[in-house]
């Protein structure tokens, strides 16, 4: 559930502002809302330091991206020269890398001219002997003046690399090749030396990787400093040198803040947040329901303070969707075993085990659905005695019917919830109307897609639903305006209700695709068989690749389709816009 918040103001004399913030930070309950934009010299220095740290950390993470261990140095140097040294090393490496590209390009360009000293050519020009480089064809060579000397150095097709020498300055009507800055041999030596130095720099950067977590810890501490000084500079000044800070606390932290204010002599005002206030969201659920939190963290959505927490319904239907989309007991068992292995190997170092519990539940749902439909790494390869527990689920039509039913039920729960929140206001009847329309669209979907007949009572659903929506969407307005608002809502959303119910067929489509891929690879493998070693090896490879592909793509389909049906379709009927931001109190940790 979303925890109710209180808006508070704390007032102190200007000289006690830091003392106030240290006390508030120790309590760890106040989400600070800056009264004025934070700024100041101290903050500017801290932000510059953070920028330096972030650069160094990003470079070390890039260098050690393949490392699976947490490195730790024996001695911790001062962080600033260490970070600057890492950045300078990378700059030098990038410069060498860019210059190596230039050298390589120069070598490719001048290798056809042979090895000569361009400085010697420059010195000869001071003595009246001019040397220039050209790429010329036979016809162009024949048209050259007679008083110059031409030396053909090499040939590329019908073009010659030529050096033209004269005892006076000259211009030719051909494009001149620019003289290199250094000789070819010097370029080659420098390229070798630069690559060697770049390799040494790379090795030194890798050695600095042991300081990665030291720099990360330093950054975390600095971010707490930034948070503190932003709160300090964001305080507003009142008359007579008083400063005040504004923020939000959970309703059950009111007593602790009152006791601290009384003990420390702070001025305190606690009020209810206004509709216009930008209140942070704190979701606090029982431990058993908190297992769904990792999904919300992955998709990075937070309900607004005045919106609803859908954790319970998300967990229930997300688990059902997972089972249908994966749809195979074999794959579910693989996910379960992988979770178990990871849990046993690395779980001890993780305090929050909710992700493991969630994965066990989701894997179990896939196993259950697979047992119900007799799907174990596919269906067609199984012997005849392997029967589904629910044979009806082997029918495509029945599964599509079930998907439509699941959609209508899921969306109806959203409107039932809204109706309960609105009751006893008459507007709750509009949501009852939408429930009627949802089930009307359910029967229409079955008619159009599955060819089922309509029940005799279906006209009453659309008549009753439309009437309730039109007259009770805005019952507080005058009759004419209320009728217009309701009619507009009906016109805009009735088709959306149909498409939303039909969109749940994606559960059937993706599940069927997963099964089809499994069966296709099984058939391909069985056609080869295990007649000999080579055939057996190829068959095993096909099975491994095919089922691994399904196992990898399965969770992706969950994130795309299972999450969408909850976050978009379900939440649009609940009018949840995910407009919130997290409650982040000022804390010492």
C-alpha positions as CSV (number, residue, x, y, z in Angstrom):
1,X,0.0,0.0,0.0
2,X,1.0,3.6,-0.5
3,X,1.9,5.2,2.9
4,X,0.2,8.4,3.8
5,X,2.6,11.3,4.1
6,X,2.7,14.5,6.2
7,X,4.1,17.8,5.1
8,X,6.4,19.4,7.6
9,X,8.4,22.6,8.1
10,X,11.3,22.9,10.5
11,X,12.6,26.4,11.5
12,X,15.9,27.3,13.2
13,X,18.3,30.2,13.5
14,X,20.7,30.5,10.6
15,X,23.7,29.5,12.8
16,X,22.0,26.2,13.7
17,X,21.1,25.1,10.2
18,X,23.8,22.5,9.8
19,X,23.1,21.2,13.3
20,X,19.4,20.9,12.3
21,X,20.3,18.9,9.1
22,X,22.6,16.6,11.0
23,X,19.8,15.8,13.5
24,X,17.3,15.3,10.7
25,X,19.7,13.1,8.8
26,X,20.2,11.0,12.0
27,X,16.4,10.5,12.2
28,X,16.3,9.4,8.5
29,X,12.6,10.1,7.8
30,X,12.5,13.5,6.1
31,X,12.2,13.6,2.3
32,X,13.5,17.1,1.6
33,X,11.8,19.4,-0.9
34,X,14.1,22.3,-1.7
35,X,12.4,25.7,-1.0
36,X,15.0,27.5,-3.3
37,X,17.3,26.0,-5.9
38,X,20.4,24.6,-4.2
39,X,23.7,26.4,-5.2
40,X,26.9,27.6,-3.8
41,X,30.7,27.2,-3.9
42,X,30.8,24.1,-1.8
43,X,28.2,22.3,-4.1
44,X,30.2,23.4,-7.2
45,X,33.3,21.8,-5.8
46,X,31.5,18.6,-4.8
47,X,29.9,18.3,-8.3
48,X,33.3,18.8,-9.9
49,X,34.7,16.1,-7.7
50,X,31.8,13.8,-8.5
51,X,32.4,14.4,-12.2
52,X,36.1,13.4,-11.8
53,X,35.1,10.2,-9.8
54,X,32.4,9.2,-12.3
55,X,35.0,9.5,-15.2
56,X,37.5,7.3,-13.3
57,X,34.9,4.7,-12.3
58,X,33.5,4.5,-15.8
59,X,37.0,3.9,-17.2
60,X,37.8,1.2,-14.6
61,X,34.5,-0.5,-15.2
62,X,35.1,-0.5,-18.9
63,X,38.6,-2.0,-18.4
64,X,37.4,-4.7,-15.9
65,X,34.1,-5.5,-17.5
66,X,35.0,-9.2,-17.8
67,X,36.0,-9.5,-14.2
68,X,33.7,-11.5,-12.0
69,X,35.6,-10.9,-8.7
70,X,35.5,-7.9,-6.4
71,X,39.1,-6.5,-6.4
72,X,40.5,-4.9,-3.3
73,X,43.8,-3.1,-2.9
74,X,46.0,-3.4,0.2
75,X,46.7,0.3,0.4
76,X,44.3,3.1,-0.4
77,X,45.8,6.2,-1.8
78,X,44.2,9.7,-1.9
79,X,41.3,9.4,-4.2
80,X,41.7,12.6,-6.2
81,X,45.3,12.0,-7.6
82,X,44.3,8.4,-8.2
83,X,41.2,9.4,-10.2
84,X,43.2,12.0,-12.1
85,X,46.0,9.5,-12.8
86,X,43.4,7.0,-14.3
87,X,41.9,9.7,-16.4
88,X,45.3,10.9,-17.6
89,X,46.3,7.3,-18.5
90,X,43.2,6.9,-20.6
91,X,43.8,10.3,-22.3
92,X,47.3,9.3,-23.2
93,X,46.1,5.9,-24.4
94,X,43.4,7.5,-26.6
95,X,46.0,10.0,-28.0
96,X,48.3,7.1,-28.9
97,X,45.5,5.2,-30.4
98,X,44.5,8.1,-32.6
99,X,48.0,8.9,-33.6
100,X,48.6,5.2,-34.4
101,X,45.6,5.4,-36.8
102,X,47.3,8.5,-38.4
103,X,50.6,6.7,-38.7
104,X,49.0,3.6,-40.2
105,X,47.2,5.8,-42.7
106,X,50.5,7.6,-43.5
107,X,52.4,4.4,-44.0
108,X,49.7,3.1,-46.3
109,X,49.8,6.4,-48.3
110,X,53.6,6.7,-48.6
111,X,54.7,3.1,-48.8
112,X,54.7,3.3,-52.6
113,X,57.2,6.2,-52.5
114,X,59.9,4.3,-50.7
115,X,61.9,5.5,-47.6
116,X,63.4,9.0,-47.8
117,X,64.0,11.9,-45.5
118,X,61.5,14.8,-46.1
119,X,63.8,17.2,-44.1
120,X,66.6,16.5,-46.6
121,X,64.2,17.5,-49.4
122,X,63.4,20.7,-47.6
123,X,67.1,21.5,-47.1
124,X,67.7,20.9,-50.9
125,X,65.1,23.5,-51.7
126,X,67.0,26.1,-49.8
127,X,69.9,25.3,-52.2
128,X,67.8,25.7,-55.3
129,X,67.0,22.1,-55.9
130,X,63.2,21.4,-55.8
131,X,61.7,17.9,-55.3
132,X,57.9,17.3,-55.5
133,X,55.8,14.1,-55.6
134,X,53.1,13.3,-58.2
135,X,50.9,10.4,-59.3
136,X,51.0,10.5,-63.1
137,X,49.9,8.4,-66.1
138,X,51.9,7.8,-69.2
139,X,50.1,10.6,-71.1
140,X,50.8,13.1,-68.3
141,X,54.5,12.1,-68.1
142,X,54.8,12.7,-71.9
143,X,53.5,16.2,-71.5
144,X,56.0,17.2,-68.8
145,X,58.5,20.0,-69.6
146,X,62.0,18.9,-70.9
147,X,64.0,20.9,-68.3
148,X,62.9,18.8,-65.3
149,X,64.1,15.4,-64.1
150,X,61.5,12.6,-63.4
151,X,62.1,9.6,-61.3
152,X,59.5,6.7,-61.5
153,X,59.5,5.2,-58.0
154,X,56.7,2.6,-58.2
155,X,53.7,1.7,-60.2
156,X,50.0,1.1,-59.3
157,X,48.1,-0.1,-62.4
158,X,48.7,2.6,-65.1
159,X,49.7,5.3,-62.5
160,X,53.3,5.9,-61.5
161,X,54.4,7.4,-58.2
162,X,56.9,9.9,-59.4
163,X,59.5,12.3,-57.9
164,X,60.1,15.4,-60.1
165,X,63.3,17.3,-59.6
166,X,64.2,20.7,-61.0
167,X,66.8,23.4,-60.4
168,X,64.1,26.1,-60.2
169,X,60.7,26.4,-58.6
170,X,58.0,25.0,-60.8
171,X,54.3,24.4,-61.0
172,X,52.6,21.6,-62.9
173,X,49.0,21.3,-64.0
174,X,48.6,18.1,-61.9
175,X,47.6,17.4,-58.3
176,X,50.7,17.3,-56.1
177,X,51.1,14.6,-53.4
178,X,51.9,16.4,-50.1
179,X,55.4,15.6,-48.8
180,X,55.3,13.5,-45.5
181,X,56.4,15.2,-42.3
182,X,58.7,12.3,-41.4
183,X,60.3,9.4,-43.3
184,X,58.5,6.1,-43.9
185,X,61.0,4.2,-41.6
186,X,60.4,6.7,-38.8
187,X,56.7,6.3,-39.2
188,X,57.0,2.5,-38.9
189,X,59.3,2.8,-35.8
190,X,57.0,5.2,-34.1
191,X,54.0,3.0,-34.8
192,X,55.7,0.1,-33.2
193,X,56.8,2.2,-30.2
194,X,53.4,3.7,-29.8
195,X,51.7,0.4,-29.8
196,X,54.1,-0.9,-27.2
197,X,53.5,2.2,-25.0
198,X,49.8,1.9,-25.4
199,X,50.0,-1.8,-24.3
200,X,51.9,-0.7,-21.2
201,X,49.3,2.0,-20.4
202,X,46.6,-0.6,-20.9
203,X,48.3,-2.9,-18.4
204,X,48.6,-0.1,-15.9
205,X,44.9,0.8,-16.3
206,X,44.1,-2.9,-15.6
207,X,46.3,-2.8,-12.4
208,X,44.3,0.3,-11.2
209,X,41.1,-1.9,-11.4
210,X,41.8,-2.9,-7.8
211,X,40.7,0.6,-6.7
212,X,37.3,0.4,-8.4
213,X,35.3,-0.3,-5.3
214,X,37.3,2.1,-3.2
215,X,36.4,4.9,-5.7
216,X,32.8,3.7,-5.7
217,X,32.7,3.9,-1.9
218,X,34.2,7.4,-2.1
219,X,31.6,8.4,-4.6
220,X,28.8,7.1,-2.3
221,X,30.1,9.2,0.6
222,X,30.5,12.2,-1.6
223,X,26.9,11.8,-2.9
224,X,25.7,11.9,0.8
225,X,27.7,15.2,1.1
226,X,26.1,16.6,-2.0
227,X,22.7,15.6,-0.6
228,X,23.5,17.3,2.7
229,X,24.7,20.6,1.2
230,X,21.9,20.6,-1.3
231,X,19.4,20.5,1.6
232,X,21.4,23.2,3.4
233,X,21.5,25.6,0.4
234,X,17.9,24.8,-0.4
235,X,16.6,26.1,2.9
236,X,14.7,29.4,2.7
237,X,15.5,32.5,4.9
238,X,12.8,34.1,7.0
239,X,12.9,37.4,8.9
240,X,15.3,37.8,11.8
241,X,17.9,35.3,10.5
242,X,15.6,32.3,10.6
243,X,15.9,29.4,8.1
244,X,13.4,26.8,7.4
245,X,13.4,23.4,5.6
246,X,10.4,21.8,4.0
247,X,9.7,18.1,3.3
248,X,7.6,15.1,3.8
249,X,7.5,12.2,6.3
250,X,5.5,9.0,6.6
251,X,2.5,9.5,8.9
252,X,3.9,7.1,11.5
253,X,7.1,9.1,11.9
254,X,5.3,12.1,13.2
255,X,6.0,11.4,16.9
256,X,9.7,10.9,16.3
257,X,10.1,14.2,14.5
258,X,8.0,16.0,17.3
259,X,10.2,14.5,20.0
260,X,13.4,15.6,18.2
261,X,12.1,19.1,17.6
262,X,11.2,19.5,21.2
263,X,14.5,18.2,22.4
264,X,16.6,20.3,20.0
265,X,14.5,23.5,20.1
266,X,13.4,23.4,16.5
267,X,10.3,25.2,15.3
268,X,7.9,22.6,13.8
269,X,4.8,22.8,11.7
270,X,3.1,19.6,10.4
271,X,0.2,19.7,7.9
272,X,-1.6,17.5,5.4
273,X,-0.2,17.7,1.9
274,X,-2.3,19.9,-0.5
275,X,-3.5,18.6,-3.9
276,X,-1.0,20.9,-5.5
277,X,2.0,19.4,-3.5
278,X,4.5,17.2,-5.2
279,X,4.4,14.4,-2.7
280,X,6.9,11.4,-2.9
281,X,5.6,7.9,-3.0
282,X,6.5,5.3,-0.3
283,X,5.1,1.8,-1.0
284,X,5.1,-0.4,2.1
285,X,3.8,-4.0,1.7
286,X,3.9,-7.1,3.8
287,X,7.1,-9.2,3.2
288,X,5.2,-11.8,1.2
289,X,3.8,-9.2,-1.2
290,X,7.2,-7.4,-1.5
291,X,8.5,-10.2,-3.7
292,X,7.1,-8.4,-6.7
293,X,9.3,-5.3,-6.0
294,X,12.2,-6.5,-8.2
295,X,9.9,-6.3,-11.2
296,X,8.9,-2.7,-10.5
297,X,12.6,-1.9,-10.0
298,X,13.5,-3.4,-13.4
299,X,10.7,-1.6,-15.3
300,X,11.3,1.6,-13.2
301,X,7.7,2.6,-12.6
302,X,6.3,4.3,-9.5
303,X,2.7,5.1,-8.9
304,X,1.8,8.7,-8.0
305,X,1.1,9.5,-4.3
306,X,-2.6,9.7,-5.0
307,X,-2.7,6.7,-7.3
308,X,-3.1,3.0,-6.3
309,X,-0.6,0.3,-5.5
310,X,-1.3,-2.7,-7.7
311,X,1.3,-5.0,-6.2
312,X,-1.2,-7.7,-5.2
313,X,-2.9,-7.9,-8.5
314,X,0.3,-7.5,-10.4
315,X,1.8,-10.5,-8.5
316,X,-1.2,-12.7,-9.1
317,X,-1.7,-12.0,-12.8
318,X,2.0,-11.7,-13.6
319,X,2.5,-15.2,-12.3
320,X,-0.4,-16.5,-14.4
321,X,0.9,-14.7,-17.5
322,X,4.4,-16.2,-16.9
323,X,2.9,-19.7,-16.7
324,X,1.0,-19.3,-20.0
325,X,3.7,-17.5,-21.9
326,X,6.4,-20.0,-21.0
327,X,3.9,-22.8,-21.1
328,X,6.3,-25.7,-20.6
329,X,7.1,-27.7,-17.5
330,X,10.6,-28.5,-18.8
331,X,11.5,-24.9,-19.2
332,X,9.9,-24.0,-15.9
333,X,12.1,-26.7,-14.3
334,X,15.2,-25.2,-15.9
335,X,14.4,-21.8,-14.5
336,X,13.7,-23.3,-11.1
337,X,17.0,-25.1,-11.1
338,X,19.0,-22.1,-12.3
339,X,17.4,-20.0,-9.6
340,X,18.2,-22.6,-7.0
341,X,21.9,-22.8,-8.1
342,X,22.3,-19.1,-8.1
343,X,20.6,-18.8,-4.8
344,X,22.8,-21.4,-3.2
345,X,26.0,-20.0,-4.7
346,X,25.6,-16.2,-4.3
347,X,22.4,-15.8,-2.2
348,X,24.2,-15.6,1.1
349,X,25.7,-12.3,0.2
350,X,22.3,-10.8,-0.7
351,X,20.1,-9.6,2.1
352,X,16.9,-9.2,0.1
353,X,15.9,-12.6,-1.1
354,X,12.6,-11.5,-2.7
355,X,14.0,-11.9,-6.3
356,X,14.7,-15.6,-5.6
357,X,11.3,-16.2,-4.1
358,X,9.6,-14.5,-7.1
359,X,11.6,-16.6,-9.5
360,X,10.6,-19.8,-7.6
361,X,6.9,-18.8,-7.9
362,X,7.1,-17.9,-11.6
363,X,9.0,-21.1,-12.4
364,X,6.4,-23.1,-10.5
365,X,3.6,-21.5,-12.5
366,X,5.3,-22.5,-15.8
367,X,5.7,-26.1,-14.4
368,X,2.0,-26.2,-13.4
369,X,0.8,-25.0,-16.8
370,X,3.2,-27.4,-18.6
371,X,1.7,-30.3,-16.5
372,X,-1.8,-29.2,-17.3
373,X,-1.1,-29.1,-21.0
374,X,1.5,-32.0,-21.1
375,X,4.3,-29.8,-22.4
376,X,7.8,-31.0,-21.5
377,X,10.4,-29.4,-23.9
378,X,7.6,-29.5,-26.5
379,X,4.7,-31.8,-27.1
380,X,4.9,-33.8,-30.3
381,X,8.0,-35.8,-29.3
382,X,6.3,-37.2,-26.1
383,X,5.0,-40.8,-26.1
384,X,1.2,-41.4,-26.3
385,X,0.9,-42.3,-22.6
386,X,1.9,-38.8,-21.6
387,X,-1.5,-37.1,-21.2
388,X,-2.4,-33.5,-20.2
389,X,-4.1,-33.1,-16.9
390,X,-6.6,-30.8,-18.6
391,X,-7.1,-32.0,-22.2
392,X,-9.2,-29.0,-22.9
393,X,-6.1,-26.8,-22.8
394,X,-4.7,-28.7,-25.8
395,X,-7.3,-27.0,-27.9
396,X,-6.3,-23.6,-29.5
397,X,-9.8,-22.4,-29.4
398,X,-10.2,-23.2,-25.6
399,X,-7.0,-21.4,-24.8
400,X,-8.0,-18.3,-26.8
401,X,-11.3,-18.4,-25.0
402,X,-9.5,-18.6,-21.7
403,X,-7.3,-15.6,-22.7
404,X,-10.3,-13.5,-23.5
405,X,-11.9,-14.5,-20.2
406,X,-8.7,-13.7,-18.3
407,X,-8.6,-10.2,-20.0
408,X,-12.2,-9.4,-19.1
409,X,-11.7,-10.6,-15.5
410,X,-8.5,-8.7,-15.1
411,X,-9.9,-5.4,-16.4
412,X,-13.2,-6.0,-14.4
413,X,-11.1,-6.2,-11.2
414,X,-9.8,-2.7,-12.0
415,X,-13.3,-1.2,-12.3
416,X,-14.6,-3.1,-9.3
417,X,-11.7,-1.5,-7.3
418,X,-12.5,1.9,-8.6
419,X,-16.2,1.5,-7.9
420,X,-15.4,0.5,-4.3
421,X,-13.2,3.6,-3.8
422,X,-15.9,5.9,-5.3
423,X,-18.8,4.4,-3.3
424,X,-21.2,5.8,-2.0
425,X,-20.8,8.6,-4.6
426,X,-23.1,7.8,-7.6
427,X,-20.1,7.9,-9.9
428,X,-19.3,4.3,-8.8
429,X,-22.2,3.2,-11.1
430,X,-20.2,4.3,-14.1
431,X,-17.5,1.7,-13.3
432,X,-20.3,-0.9,-13.0
433,X,-21.3,0.2,-16.5
434,X,-17.8,-0.3,-17.8
435,X,-17.8,-3.8,-16.3
436,X,-21.0,-4.6,-18.3
437,X,-19.4,-3.2,-21.4
438,X,-16.2,-5.3,-20.8
439,X,-18.2,-8.5,-20.7
440,X,-20.2,-7.4,-23.8
441,X,-16.9,-7.0,-25.7
442,X,-15.8,-10.4,-24.3
443,X,-18.7,-12.1,-26.1
444,X,-18.2,-10.0,-29.2
445,X,-14.5,-11.1,-29.3
446,X,-15.6,-14.7,-29.0
447,X,-18.1,-14.2,-31.9
448,X,-15.7,-12.5,-34.3
449,X,-12.6,-14.5,-33.6
450,X,-13.8,-17.9,-32.3
451,X,-17.1,-18.0,-34.1
452,X,-19.1,-18.6,-30.9
453,X,-22.7,-17.7,-30.6
454,X,-23.8,-14.8,-28.5
455,X,-25.7,-15.4,-25.2
456,X,-29.4,-14.3,-25.2
457,X,-28.6,-11.6,-22.5
458,X,-25.8,-9.9,-24.4
459,X,-27.9,-6.9,-25.6
460,X,-28.7,-6.1,-21.9
461,X,-25.0,-5.8,-21.1
462,X,-24.4,-3.0,-23.6
463,X,-27.7,-1.3,-22.9
464,X,-27.2,-1.3,-19.1
465,X,-23.4,-0.5,-19.4
466,X,-23.9,2.4,-21.8
467,X,-26.7,3.9,-19.7
468,X,-24.7,3.8,-16.5
469,X,-21.6,5.3,-18.1
470,X,-23.5,8.1,-19.9
471,X,-25.6,9.2,-16.8
472,X,-23.1,8.5,-13.9
473,X,-19.6,9.4,-15.3
474,X,-20.1,13.0,-14.0
475,X,-23.3,12.9,-11.9
476,X,-22.3,16.0,-9.9
477,X,-22.6,18.3,-12.9
478,X,-25.9,19.5,-14.2
479,X,-27.9,17.0,-16.3
480,X,-26.9,18.3,-19.7
481,X,-23.2,18.6,-19.0
482,X,-23.1,15.3,-17.2
483,X,-24.8,13.6,-20.1
484,X,-22.4,15.1,-22.5
485,X,-19.3,14.1,-20.5
486,X,-20.6,10.5,-20.1
487,X,-21.5,10.3,-23.8
488,X,-18.0,11.5,-24.7
489,X,-16.3,9.0,-22.3
490,X,-18.4,6.2,-23.9
491,X,-17.6,7.2,-27.4
492,X,-13.9,7.5,-26.7
493,X,-13.4,4.3,-24.7
494,X,-15.9,1.7,-25.9
495,X,-13.6,0.6,-28.7
496,X,-10.6,0.6,-26.4
497,X,-12.4,-1.8,-24.1
498,X,-12.8,-4.2,-27.1
499,X,-9.1,-3.9,-28.2
500,X,-7.9,-4.3,-24.6
501,X,-9.8,-7.6,-24.1
502,X,-8.6,-8.9,-27.5
503,X,-5.0,-7.9,-26.6
504,X,-4.9,-10.7,-24.1
505,X,-4.8,-13.1,-27.0
506,X,-1.1,-12.3,-27.1
507,X,-0.7,-14.8,-24.2
508,X,-1.9,-17.6,-26.5
509,X,0.1,-16.4,-29.5
510,X,3.4,-16.1,-27.7
511,X,2.9,-19.4,-25.8
512,X,2.0,-21.1,-29.1
513,X,5.2,-19.7,-30.7
514,X,7.3,-21.1,-27.9
515,X,5.7,-24.5,-28.3
516,X,6.1,-24.4,-32.1
517,X,9.8,-23.6,-31.8
518,X,10.4,-26.4,-29.4
519,X,8.5,-28.9,-31.6
520,X,10.3,-27.8,-34.7
521,X,13.7,-28.3,-33.2
522,X,12.6,-31.6,-31.7
523,X,11.4,-32.9,-35.1
524,X,14.5,-31.6,-36.9
525,X,16.6,-33.5,-34.3
526,X,14.6,-36.7,-34.4
527,X,14.8,-36.8,-38.2
528,X,18.5,-37.1,-37.8
529,X,18.4,-39.5,-34.9
530,X,21.2,-41.2,-33.0
531,X,22.2,-43.8,-35.5
532,X,25.9,-43.1,-35.2
533,X,28.2,-40.8,-33.2
534,X,28.1,-37.9,-35.8
535,X,24.3,-38.1,-36.1
536,X,24.0,-38.2,-32.3
537,X,26.3,-35.2,-31.9
538,X,24.4,-33.2,-34.5
539,X,21.1,-34.2,-32.9
540,X,22.3,-33.1,-29.5
541,X,23.5,-29.8,-30.8
542,X,20.2,-29.1,-32.5
543,X,18.3,-29.8,-29.3
544,X,20.7,-27.7,-27.2
545,X,20.5,-24.7,-29.5
546,X,16.7,-24.9,-30.0
547,X,15.8,-25.2,-26.4
548,X,18.4,-22.8,-25.2
549,X,16.9,-20.2,-27.7
550,X,13.5,-20.7,-26.1
551,X,14.8,-20.5,-22.6
552,X,16.6,-17.2,-23.3
553,X,13.7,-15.6,-25.3
554,X,11.1,-16.7,-22.8
555,X,11.9,-14.1,-20.1
556,X,12.1,-11.4,-22.8
557,X,8.5,-12.2,-23.8
558,X,7.5,-11.9,-20.2
559,X,9.0,-8.4,-19.9
560,X,7.3,-7.3,-23.1
561,X,3.8,-8.9,-22.8
562,X,3.3,-10.0,-19.2
563,X,4.4,-6.6,-17.9
564,X,2.5,-4.7,-20.6
565,X,-0.9,-6.3,-19.7
566,X,-0.4,-5.2,-16.1
567,X,1.2,-1.8,-16.5
568,X,-0.7,-0.6,-19.5
569,X,-4.1,-2.3,-20.0
570,X,-4.9,-3.0,-16.4
571,X,-3.6,0.4,-15.1
572,X,-5.3,2.4,-17.8
573,X,-8.6,1.1,-16.5
574,X,-7.5,2.0,-13.0
575,X,-6.5,5.4,-14.2
576,X,-2.9,4.9,-13.0
577,X,-0.4,7.0,-14.9
578,X,2.8,6.0,-13.0
579,X,3.5,9.7,-12.3
580,X,5.2,9.2,-9.0
581,X,8.8,9.5,-7.7
582,X,10.4,7.6,-4.8
583,X,10.4,8.7,-1.2
584,X,14.1,9.3,-0.5
585,X,14.7,10.6,3.0
586,X,17.8,12.4,4.1
587,X,19.8,9.7,5.9
588,X,23.3,9.0,7.2
589,X,23.7,5.8,5.4
